[in-house]
Amino acid sequence: MSRRSAIIIALAMALSGCQHTGLGERYGTPTITRTGEIKEIIIRDDDVSPAIVTAHPGDEIRWINRQQDEARVIFLLPMEGQLSCQRGFGGLMSANENQYTAKLRANETASVCFKHPSEIKYVVRANSALSNGEEHIAGTINIGGRQGLSNKEDGGKRAQSSQ
């Protein structure tokens, strides 16, 4: 093999999308995304905004903790096989190895990307000045454009509405 061929092969391998998987390494889930939009969810004292996020497969859903205290994002159902990327999630809460959570200090972020249309429920567990110390704030992510529609159906609805 010539030196030029070796350089081309090395360059191709470097550009092939190999990514360090960090916390997702166990399941082979990449820690970053290179496609889709970023949908931000801001965690503030006693609420998340927006509480319902609509996104498409491949979009990055990013939580930003704007509280002074720590907050924890917890998915209510198993996520294995549903994620195409993740950053900052892991730290399994229980014996259920499929349950993902992210612990965020003030101004930290964590994110995930979903592969398929679905409705995902999560809670943010945070300290609260309004309750007995801890607040559980519910949120929903609708993947697929609109709740209950597949990608194909949603794409058709968007195309019709733009005519």
C-alpha positions as CSV (number, residue, x, y, z in Angstrom):
1,M,0.0,0.0,0.0
2,S,1.4,3.4,-0.9
3,R,1.8,6.2,1.5
4,R,-0.9,8.2,-0.4
5,S,-3.4,5.3,0.0
6,A,-2.7,5.1,3.7
7,I,-3.3,8.8,4.1
8,I,-6.6,8.6,2.2
9,I,-7.7,5.7,4.3
10,A,-6.8,7.4,7.6
11,L,-8.6,10.6,6.4
12,A,-11.7,8.6,5.5
13,M,-11.8,6.9,8.9
14,A,-11.4,10.3,10.6
15,L,-14.3,11.7,8.6
16,S,-16.5,8.6,8.8
17,G,-18.4,10.0,11.9
18,C,-16.7,7.9,14.6
19,Q,-17.6,9.7,17.8
20,H,-16.6,9.3,21.4
21,T,-19.6,7.9,23.2
22,G,-19.0,9.1,26.8
23,L,-21.9,8.2,29.0
24,G,-23.8,6.5,26.2
25,E,-20.9,4.2,25.5
26,R,-22.6,1.3,27.1
27,Y,-25.4,1.4,24.5
28,G,-23.3,2.8,21.7
29,T,-25.4,6.0,21.7
30,P,-23.4,9.0,20.4
31,T,-23.0,12.0,22.7
32,I,-23.6,14.6,20.0
33,T,-25.9,15.1,17.0
34,R,-25.1,16.6,13.7
35,T,-28.6,16.8,12.2
36,G,-31.9,18.4,13.2
37,E,-32.9,21.5,15.1
38,I,-32.2,22.3,18.8
39,K,-35.2,22.6,21.0
40,E,-34.4,24.2,24.4
41,I,-36.3,23.6,27.6
42,I,-35.4,26.1,30.3
43,I,-35.6,24.9,33.9
44,R,-36.6,27.8,36.2
45,D,-37.8,27.9,39.8
46,D,-40.9,25.8,39.9
47,D,-41.5,25.3,36.1
48,V,-40.0,24.3,32.8
49,S,-40.6,26.3,29.6
50,P,-42.0,25.1,27.4
51,A,-43.7,22.3,29.2
52,I,-44.6,20.6,25.9
53,V,-42.1,20.4,23.1
54,T,-42.8,19.3,19.6
55,A,-39.8,18.0,17.6
56,H,-38.9,15.7,14.8
57,P,-36.6,12.6,14.9
58,G,-33.0,13.8,15.0
59,D,-33.8,17.1,16.7
60,E,-31.8,17.8,19.8
61,I,-33.8,18.4,23.0
62,R,-31.7,20.4,25.4
63,W,-32.5,21.2,29.0
64,I,-30.8,24.2,30.5
65,N,-30.9,24.7,34.3
66,R,-31.4,28.4,35.1
67,Q,-32.0,27.8,38.8
68,Q,-29.5,28.4,41.6
69,D,-29.8,24.8,42.8
70,E,-29.4,21.4,41.1
71,A,-32.1,19.9,39.0
72,R,-32.6,16.3,37.8
73,V,-34.3,15.4,34.5
74,I,-35.8,11.9,34.7
75,F,-37.5,10.0,31.9
76,L,-40.5,8.1,33.1
77,L,-40.1,5.1,30.7
78,P,-37.1,3.2,29.4
79,M,-35.1,5.0,26.7
80,E,-32.9,2.2,25.4
81,G,-33.3,2.0,21.6
82,Q,-35.1,5.3,21.3
83,L,-32.1,7.6,21.4
84,S,-29.9,8.6,18.5
85,C,-27.7,10.9,20.6
86,Q,-27.3,11.9,24.2
87,R,-25.1,14.2,26.3
88,G,-25.1,14.4,30.1
89,F,-27.6,11.6,30.6
90,G,-26.8,8.3,32.4
91,G,-26.6,7.8,36.2
92,L,-29.3,5.1,36.3
93,M,-31.7,5.8,39.2
94,S,-32.7,2.3,40.0
95,A,-32.3,-1.4,39.1
96,N,-34.1,-0.5,35.8
97,E,-31.1,-0.1,33.6
98,N,-33.2,1.5,30.8
99,Q,-34.1,4.6,32.9
100,Y,-32.1,7.6,32.0
101,T,-31.5,10.7,34.2
102,A,-29.4,13.8,34.0
103,K,-28.2,15.8,37.0
104,L,-27.7,19.5,36.2
105,R,-26.0,22.1,38.4
106,A,-26.9,25.8,37.8
107,N,-26.4,26.8,34.2
108,E,-25.5,23.3,33.0
109,T,-27.1,21.6,30.1
110,A,-27.9,18.0,29.0
111,S,-29.6,16.8,25.8
112,V,-31.0,13.9,23.8
113,C,-32.2,13.1,20.3
114,F,-34.9,10.6,19.5
115,K,-35.0,8.2,16.5
116,H,-38.7,7.6,16.1
117,P,-42.1,9.4,16.5
118,S,-43.4,9.0,20.0
119,E,-44.6,10.9,23.1
120,I,-42.1,11.0,25.9
121,K,-42.9,12.0,29.4
122,Y,-40.3,13.3,31.9
123,V,-40.1,15.1,35.2
124,V,-37.7,17.6,36.5
125,R,-37.0,17.1,40.2
126,A,-35.7,20.3,41.8
127,N,-35.6,22.2,45.0
128,S,-38.6,24.5,45.6
129,A,-39.2,27.6,47.7
130,L,-42.9,27.1,47.3
131,S,-43.3,23.5,48.6
132,N,-41.7,21.3,51.3
133,G,-38.3,21.5,49.6
134,E,-38.7,19.5,46.4
135,E,-40.8,20.1,43.3
136,H,-41.6,17.5,40.6
137,I,-42.3,19.4,37.3
138,A,-43.9,17.3,34.5
139,G,-43.0,17.8,30.9
140,T,-43.8,16.1,27.5
141,I,-41.9,15.8,24.3
142,N,-43.9,15.0,21.1
143,I,-41.5,13.5,18.5
144,G,-42.9,13.4,15.0
145,G,-44.2,16.9,14.4
146,R,-47.6,16.6,16.0
147,Q,-48.9,14.3,18.6
148,G,-50.3,11.1,17.1
149,L,-49.0,11.7,13.6
150,S,-46.2,9.8,11.9
151,N,-43.3,11.7,10.2
152,K,-44.9,11.0,6.8
153,E,-48.3,12.3,7.9
154,D,-46.8,15.4,9.6
155,G,-44.7,16.2,6.5
156,G,-47.8,16.0,4.4
157,K,-49.8,18.3,6.7
158,R,-46.9,20.9,6.7
159,A,-46.7,20.7,2.9
160,Q,-50.5,21.3,2.6
161,S,-50.5,24.2,5.0
162,S,-47.7,26.0,3.1
163,Q,-49.7,26.0,-0.2
